[in-house]
Amino acid sequence: MTSVIKQFSLTDLSNLYRIAYGDFETDAAGWDHAELLANVEKSSKFVGNRLEMAQLVDWGGGQSSGSLPSSSTSTIYRPFITAKAVYATSVIDNQSMKAARRAGSNLGAFMDATELSIMTLKRSFQDQIARMFFGDGTGVLGVINTVTTIAPGQYVLAITDASWLQAPWMLQDLYNISTGTDLFLSTNIDLDAQEITVVRQTGTQVPAPGQSIYKQKSKDNEMFGLKGVTDATVGDSLYGVPVGYRWNSSVMDASGANISVQLMRELDQKMRFLARGELPTDYIMSATQLRLFENGEDEKSIIYVQPQISPERESGSQVAAVKINGRTIRLHWSPYCPDDRLYAINRKKVHMYIRPDTADGSDPGGFIENGDSIFFPLQVSGTPLDSYALFYSSYAEFYINPVFTGVIKNLAIA
């Protein structure tokens, strides 16, 4: 750790040590992440540098009629994954911890002071895992359309319509731009104008139109998600295997058509032949597509699931299903799913392989420990700082088998 961009201070949080907080209120948007990612099968057996699978493509042995056949060899692909490091960190200063610990009249103040940091740290980490689930491994949050200079080092970045997605942008977040390593801090977000105001924290880089924006240190370092799997075409490779015969996703272009059961049935039939009968269990779409589907003439096809079967959430969650070709398929929405797409997945064919020291039950990560503590004293060039850091991490990779995955692109969004 060579620098601290922002940390809690005793002045900023002075009220925290005089008030016992009964609870913390958080923005509920995106609660569907927990339910959606709970359907991803997690394995903590990933202990090597890389993990190989065995994908049966075509049967071997002799097949004929009338006389004994010649033997043939099974066709088996060997896709593999390597672990990706995903981190989140938070900082709390020593004086705040000491003040809380010694409050006397408020024995819960220390827990309040540290709980806020821990809760926001874990929540932000889980959001990043959900975002990567829909990504392509490059980490691109958006592409700059225009740059307006407010002052030296301060810029308003307009994001292109094609790359705009509301969910990834957060206040006080740190970004890299293009291939640069300079840090930019977001100070304002205009959702209607699709503009992000940033202030350069280090270096001399000036953003330019056409450049991509990334979470800090995330360029080409993120886990591989649904977009990467479904956008891959012949000439690309997925998990080390060239895309081609029986190693690809089912893709449909809606060409601006409205979402409908008819399109879902068509995608399902297309996947039926590729996957040899192991078909989607879940459809994932944006809130826009779910609204259009519910408002459309196919509303009669939607089955609303009772809360005891699928608990209600304040904002989003799987509370519905649809009948497709005789099967009941669950519906989800996510703020990280592009507005014009519907993804079809088989939840038994989507895995998250995690190093065992960072996985606990259904949690996709865990705290980095400092002996028997989760607090790390910070320093700059050997000089101790009056602050401690908390680190949450995962060393993992999504493995989304393309054969059992489909997408409908270019759906109408209004």
C-alpha positions in Angstrom: 0.0 0.0 0.0 1.6 3.2 -1.1 -1.2 5.7 -0.9 -4.6 6.3 0.7 -7.1 8.1 -1.5 -9.9 8.5 1.0 -10.3 7.4 4.6 -12.8 7.9 7.5 -11.9 10.7 9.9 -12.9 11.4 13.5 -14.3 14.7 12.4 -16.4 13.3 9.6 -17.9 10.6 11.8 -17.9 12.2 15.2 -21.6 11.6 15.7 -21.0 7.9 15.2 -19.6 7.7 18.8 -22.4 9.6 20.5 -25.3 7.7 18.8 -26.1 4.0 19.1 -27.4 3.0 15.7 -30.1 0.4 15.6 -29.6 -0.4 12.0 -28.1 0.9 8.7 -30.3 1.6 5.7 -28.9 0.7 2.3 -30.1 1.2 -1.2 -32.1 -1.9 -2.0 -31.6 -1.7 -5.8 -30.0 -4.9 -7.0 -31.2 -7.3 -4.2 -31.9 -9.8 -6.9 -28.1 -10.3 -7.1 -28.2 -12.5 -4.0 -30.9 -14.7 -5.4 -29.5 -14.9 -8.9 -26.0 -15.7 -7.8 -27.3 -18.2 -5.4 -28.3 -20.3 -8.5 -24.6 -20.4 -9.6 -23.0 -23.6 -8.3 -19.9 -22.8 -6.3 -17.0 -25.2 -5.8 -14.0 -24.6 -3.4 -11.9 -27.4 -5.0 -9.9 -25.1 -7.2 -6.4 -25.5 -5.7 -4.1 -25.5 -8.7 -2.9 -22.9 -11.1 -5.6 -23.9 -13.6 -8.6 -26.2 -13.6 -9.5 -28.4 -16.6 -13.0 -29.7 -17.5 -14.0 -32.6 -19.7 -16.7 -31.7 -22.3 -18.1 -34.6 -24.2 -18.8 -33.5 -27.8 -19.6 -36.7 -29.7 -19.9 -40.3 -28.7 -17.2 -42.9 -29.4 -17.3 -46.6 -30.0 -18.4 -48.5 -33.0 -21.9 -47.8 -34.5 -23.4 -49.7 -37.5 -26.0 -52.1 -38.7 -25.6 -55.5 -40.4 -22.1 -56.3 -39.4 -19.6 -55.5 -36.6 -18.4 -51.8 -36.9 -14.9 -50.3 -36.6 -14.2 -48.6 -33.3 -14.2 -44.8 -33.2 -12.8 -42.4 -30.6 -15.0 -40.1 -28.4 -14.6 -36.4 -29.1 -13.9 -34.6 -25.8 -12.9 -31.0 -25.5 -10.7 -29.9 -22.5 -11.8 -26.3 -21.6 -9.9 -24.8 -18.7 -10.0 -21.8 -16.3 -7.5 -19.9 -14.3 -8.3 -18.0 -11.1 -8.9 -14.2 -11.3 -8.1 -12.0 -8.3 -11.0 -9.8 -7.2 -10.6 -7.3 -4.4 -12.5 -4.7 -2.4 -11.0 -2.5 0.3 -12.1 0.0 2.9 -10.2 2.2 5.4 -11.0 3.3 8.9 -8.7 5.6 10.9 -7.2 4.5 14.3 -8.6 7.4 16.3 -12.1 6.6 15.2 -11.7 3.0 16.3 -10.2 4.0 19.7 -12.9 6.6 20.3 -15.6 4.0 19.6 -13.9 1.4 21.8 -13.6 3.8 24.7 -17.0 5.4 24.4 -18.0 3.9 27.7 -21.6 5.0 27.6 -22.1 3.3 24.3 -20.6 -0.2 24.3 -22.1 -0.9 20.9 -20.3 2.1 19.2 -17.2 0.1 18.3 -19.3 -2.5 16.5 -21.2 0.3 14.8 -18.0 2.0 13.6 -16.5 -1.1 12.2 -19.8 -2.7 11.0 -20.4 0.2 8.6 -17.1 -0.4 6.9 -17.5 -4.2 6.9 -21.1 -4.0 5.5 -20.3 -1.6 2.7 -17.1 -3.5 1.8 -19.0 -6.9 1.5 -21.9 -5.3 -0.4 -19.7 -3.5 -2.9 -17.7 -6.7 -3.5 -20.9 -8.7 -4.1 -22.1 -6.1 -6.6 -18.8 -6.4 -8.5 -19.2 -10.2 -8.7 -22.7 -9.7 -10.1 -21.4 -7.1 -12.6 -18.7 -9.5 -13.8 -21.3 -12.3 -14.2 -22.7 -10.3 -17.1 -19.4 -9.0 -18.4 -16.8 -10.2 -21.0 -13.7 -10.2 -18.9 -12.4 -6.9 -20.2 -13.9 -4.8 -17.4 -15.2 -2.0 -19.6 -17.8 0.1 -17.7 -18.4 2.5 -20.6 -16.9 4.3 -23.6 -16.3 8.0 -23.6 -18.4 9.9 -26.1 -17.3 13.5 -25.3 -15.0 15.2 -22.8 -15.7 18.6 -21.2 -12.9 20.2 -19.2 -14.2 22.0 -16.1 -10.7 22.8 -14.7 -7.3 21.2 -15.0 -7.7 17.6 -13.9 -11.5 17.9 -13.7 -13.7 16.6 -16.5 -17.3 15.7 -17.4 -17.3 12.5 -19.4 -20.4 11.7 -21.5 -20.8 8.0 -22.1 -22.0 6.6 -25.4 -25.5 5.3 -25.7 -24.3 1.9 -26.9 -22.1 1.3 -23.8 -24.3 3.1 -21.2 -25.5 1.0 -18.2 -26.6 2.8 -15.1 -25.7 0.2 -12.4 -21.9 0.2 -12.5 -21.4 3.9 -11.7 -20.9 4.9 -8.1 -20.0 8.1 -6.3 -16.5 8.4 -4.9 -15.4 5.4 -7.0 -11.9 5.2 -8.5 -11.3 4.5 -12.2 -8.6 4.0 -14.8 -9.1 5.2 -18.4 -7.9 3.4 -21.4 -4.5 1.7 -20.8 -3.5 4.4 -18.2 -2.8 3.8 -14.5 -3.7 7.3 -13.3 -6.7 7.3 -10.9 -9.8 9.3 -11.5 -12.4 9.9 -8.7 -16.1 10.3 -9.6 -17.7 13.3 -7.9 -21.0 13.5 -9.7 -23.2 11.2 -11.8 -25.9 12.5 -14.1 -28.0 9.5 -15.0 -30.3 11.4 -17.4 -27.5 12.9 -19.4 -25.3 9.8 -19.1 -22.4 11.9 -17.7 -19.8 11.2 -15.1 -17.8 14.0 -13.5 -14.3 12.9 -12.5 -11.3 14.5 -10.8 -7.8 13.2 -11.5 -6.1 12.0 -8.3 -2.7 11.0 -9.7 -0.6 11.6 -12.8 -1.3 13.8 -15.8 -3.6 11.8 -18.1 -6.3 13.6 -20.0 -9.4 11.5 -21.0 -10.3 11.5 -24.7 -13.4 10.4 -26.7 -13.4 6.8 -27.7 -11.4 5.7 -24.6 -12.9 3.1 -22.2 -13.4 3.4 -18.5 -12.5 0.7 -16.0 -12.6 0.0 -12.3 -9.1 0.6 -10.9 -6.6 -2.1 -11.9 -9.4 -4.1 -13.6 -8.6 -3.8 -17.3 -8.6 -7.4 -18.8 -8.3 -8.8 -15.2 -12.0 -9.6 -14.5 -13.9 -12.9 -14.4 -15.4 -14.1 -17.6 -19.2 -13.6 -17.9 -22.3 -14.1 -20.0 -21.5 -11.4 -22.6 -18.1 -12.9 -23.3 -19.6 -16.4 -23.7 -22.5 -15.4 -25.9 -20.6 -12.9 -28.1 -17.8 -15.3 -29.0 -17.9 -16.4 -32.6 -15.8 -18.7 -34.9 -12.2 -17.5 -34.7 -12.5 -16.8 -31.0 -11.9 -19.3 -28.2 -13.8 -20.0 -25.0 -11.9 -21.4 -22.0 -9.1 -22.3 -24.4 -11.2 -24.2 -26.9 -11.8 -22.7 -30.4 -15.5 -21.8 -31.0 -17.0 -24.1 -33.6 -18.8 -27.4 -33.8 -20.8 -28.0 -30.7 -18.8 -25.5 -28.7 -20.8 -22.2 -28.9 -23.8 -20.5 -27.6 -27.2 -20.2 -29.2 -27.7 -16.7 -30.5 -30.8 -15.0 -31.9 -31.1 -11.5 -33.3 -34.5 -10.0 -32.5 -33.8 -7.1 -34.9 -35.8 -4.7 -32.8 -38.7 -7.0 -32.2 -40.6 -6.9 -28.9 -39.8 -9.6 -26.3 -42.3 -12.5 -26.6 -43.0 -16.1 -25.7 -42.6 -16.8 -29.5 -39.0 -15.6 -29.4 -38.3 -17.6 -26.2 -39.7 -20.8 -27.8 -37.6 -20.3 -30.9 -34.4 -19.8 -28.8 -35.4 -22.8 -26.7 -35.7 -25.0 -29.8 -32.4 -23.8 -31.1 -30.7 -24.7 -27.8 -32.5 -28.1 -27.7 -30.5 -29.4 -30.7 -27.2 -28.0 -29.5 -27.5 -29.1 -25.9 -29.2 -32.5 -26.7 -32.1 -31.9 -24.3 -30.5 -30.2 -21.3 -32.3 -26.9 -21.6 -32.5 -23.6 -19.9 -33.8 -23.3 -16.3 -33.7 -19.5 -16.1 -34.2 -16.4 -18.2 -32.3 -13.3 -17.1 -33.2 -9.9 -18.5 -33.2 -6.2 -17.6 -35.9 -4.5 -15.6 -37.0 -2.8 -18.9 -37.5 -6.2 -20.7 -39.4 -7.6 -17.7 -41.7 -4.6 -17.7 -42.3 -4.9 -21.5 -42.9 -8.6 -21.1 -45.4 -8.1 -18.3 -47.2 -5.4 -20.2 -47.3 -7.3 -23.5 -49.9 -9.7 -24.9 -47.9 -12.6 -23.5 -48.8 -11.6 -20.0 -51.2 -14.6 -19.8 -48.1 -16.9 -20.1 -46.5 -15.5 -16.9 -46.8 -17.5 -13.7 -46.5 -15.5 -10.5 -44.7 -17.6 -7.9 -46.0 -17.4 -4.3 -43.6 -15.7 -1.8 -43.1 -18.8 0.3 -41.7 -20.4 -2.9 -39.7 -17.4 -4.0 -39.4 -14.7 -1.3 -40.3 -11.2 -2.3 -37.7 -8.5 -2.4 -38.1 -4.8 -2.2 -36.4 -4.3 -5.5 -36.3 -7.0 -8.0 -36.0 -10.8 -7.6 -37.4 -13.9 -9.2 -41.1 -13.8 -8.4 -42.3 -15.1 -11.8 -41.9 -17.9 -14.3 -43.0 -18.7 -17.8 -44.2 -21.9 -19.6 -41.9 -22.7 -22.6 -42.3 -25.9 -24.6 -43.9 -27.7 -21.6 -41.4 -26.5 -19.0 -41.5 -23.9 -16.3 -38.6 -21.5 -16.6 -37.9 -18.9 -13.9 -37.6 -15.2 -14.7 -35.0 -12.9 -13.2 -34.0 -9.3 -13.8 -30.7 -7.6 -13.0 -29.5 -4.0 -13.3 -26.3 -5.4 -14.8 -28.1 -7.0 -17.8 -28.2 -4.7 -20.9 -31.7 -3.4 -21.7 -31.8 -5.1 -25.1 -30.8 -8.6 -24.1 -32.3 -11.8 -22.6 -30.0 -14.5 -21.4 -31.0 -18.2 -21.1 -28.9 -20.3 -18.7 -29.0 -23.8 -17.2 -28.2 -23.2 -13.6 -26.5 -26.6 -13.3 -24.1 -25.6 -16.1 -22.9 -22.3 -14.5 -20.2 -22.6 -11.9 -18.0 -20.3 -9.9 -14.8 -22.1 -9.0 -13.2 -20.5 -5.9 -10.0 -21.0 -4.1 -11.0 -22.7 -0.8 -9.4 -20.1 1.5 -11.7 -17.4 0.2 -15.0 -19.2 0.0 -17.4 -19.8 2.8 -20.7 -21.4 2.0 -22.6 -19.4 -0.6 -20.4 -16.3 -0.1 -18.2 -15.6 -3.2 -15.3 -14.2 -1.2 -13.9 -13.6 2.2 -11.7 -11.3 4.3 -7.9 -11.3 4.0 -6.6 -11.9 7.5 -3.8 -10.3 9.4 -3.0 -13.0 12.0 -6.2 -13.2 14.0 -7.4 -9.8 12.8 -9.0 -8.5 9.6 -7.4 -5.0 10.1 -4.1 -4.1 8.4 -2.1 -1.0 9.7 -1.3 1.3 6.7 1.9 3.0 5.9 3.5 5.1 3.2 7.2 4.6 2.5 7.7 3.0 5.8 5.9 5.7 7.8 2.9 4.4 9.7 -0.5 6.0 9.1 -3.1 6.5 11.7 -5.4 4.2 9.7 -6.3 0.6 9.2 -7.5 -1.2 6.0 -9.9 -4.1 5.5 -9.6 -6.3 2.4 -12.2 -8.6 0.9 -11.1 -10.9 -1.8 -11.9 -13.9 -4.1 -9.6 -15.9 -6.3 -12.1 -17.4 -8.7 -13.5 -17.7 -12.2 -16.9 -18.3 -13.7 -17.3 -21.3 -15.9 -20.3 -20.8 -18.1 -20.7 -23.8 -20.4 -21.6 -22.2 -23.8 -23.5 -25.2 -25.1 -26.2 -24.7 -22.4 -26.3 -20.9 -22.7 -28.3 -18.7 -25.1 -29.0 -15.0 -25.8 -31.6 -12.9 -27.7 -29.9 -9.7 -28.8 -31.3 -6.4 -30.1 -34.7 -6.6 -28.4 -37.0 -3.5 -28.5 -36.4 -1.3 -25.4 -39.6 0.8 -25.6 
